[in-house]
């Protein structure tokens, strides 16, 4: 029978030890410290010393929450999901809230006012040189604004659910390379291109949105302009 609570906390089953004041998420049927790409269900109210019951302050609870910093954070800074159930002021996949006091080092506990917890944050980066994108940047926007020549951006390994947006911001070649021998779909047909072959465009305003729906492959979910596949 389904259960519900009208309180700010709820008890879950932890799969192992979890420190106090960490973001937690489901790991199969149990909970564990949330990763950078996890939307947490809440934060631990007390240390969990071994597999078993764990009291969690729910993400929906009123008021503020105590969270563990992954590094120095200034009071008033926006905080984002970080590995190991922590938060950081480095933009990542999910914005958690605003730090109400400062952290000076990894492991410090701070008070956080939640605002857009669980909402993906689309960050934008202008590249003037070649770069390799990371899993943590999924959902972000990448341009070549300011580039004085052709640049290549390399995607991370194509894992289901990852997505990236690209826009030509300078009249220079913006090349999108797959990881290794993975593939990117052709914008004209949606058919996957040849192994390891890139897409490229060079007219200001051209865009492409790539999402991985099958491991090892990037599909095009929208584009403008002309994107050419490597021959």
Order of alpha helices (4+ residues) and beta strands (2+ residues): beta-beta-beta-beta-beta-beta-beta-beta-beta-beta-beta-beta-beta-beta-beta-beta-beta-beta-beta-beta-beta
